[in-house]
Amino acid sequence: MNKPNLFILGAAKSGTTSLYYYLKQHPEIFMSPVKEPSFFCWPFQVVKNPAEYFQLFAKDGNRPIRGEASHVYLTHPESPPMLSLLFPDAKFLVILRNPVDRAYSLYHYMRMMGYEYIVSFEKALEIEEKRFNSKRFQKRCPHYFYNYLYFRSGLYAQQLQRYLSHFKLEQFHILSQEHLKTNPLQALREIFRFLEVLEDFIPEIEIHNRSRYTSRWPKWQYFLRTWAGPGAQKLGLRFLRHKFRKMRKKNYREIPPMKEQTRKNLMDRYHKDMVTLYNLTQISFL
């Protein structure tokens, strides 16, 4: 049985999709055909059956590196111990983005996709603690629970420390989204060196999954995603499902700039975690 030995952990909305496609092009790296199987993140699993999960790596062509890219593993507190039991010698790639910008991008992604009905980023931050402590919300929210915790999911140092209680720091290569964006070939050469594969390989560079849009009316978007769409699916009304998708796209608009006071407040809240992150990784967002 071929097992994965590389995991891209996240963070969400930080460039994991682009990194996945860059690595997928390398002749010595096999990336799972399902980008985010999320198997070690119960209950948010895309691939739920153990046999199906390991089958993802069956056609690796005997390549030395076999990986997957489930960003949920970074925020889910139960993922590190599970991964350490099965893959104690695995390597990990972690790509991080300024946590303030990442939180704002994640909020608008969830809003655009119809998973978030709160009408402002500030309001979503305000009710985050209530959501975090609500078992009902955790059970019933229509998407991955930690993706609704826009502030908490950006506490990178806290998340990395969970992993470092199970793995050695040498098993991690941590980089910033800005480094991958501005110096992609250099960043990839450093990753290939970490993975001990051909360093001089040059993949086709293209930004994937770029976030530019949000929804005009998030409650309408939420209704179309969580109620109207599933209702049409249950009734077998394919034409209605197609219509709902078109209606959701018509609700898109470009993401407005973040309020400066909101940015300042978040930078203050993240300060302690960012100091710890710098001490761990030498990556600074201060």
ABEGO torsion letter per residue (X at the ends): XBBBABBBAOBBGAGAAAAAAAAAABAABBBBABABAGAABOABBABABAAAAAAAAAAAGGBABBBBBBAAAAABAAAAAAAAAABAABBBBBBBBBAAAAAAAAAAAAAAAGABABABAAAAAAAAAAAAABAAAAAABABBAAAABAAAAABAAAAAAAAAAABBAAABBBBBAAAAAABAAAAAAAAAAAAGBBAABBBBBBBBGBBABBBABAAAAAAAAAAAAAAAAAAGBAAAAAAAAAAAAAABBBBBBBBAAAAAAAAAAAAAAAAAAAAAAGBBAX
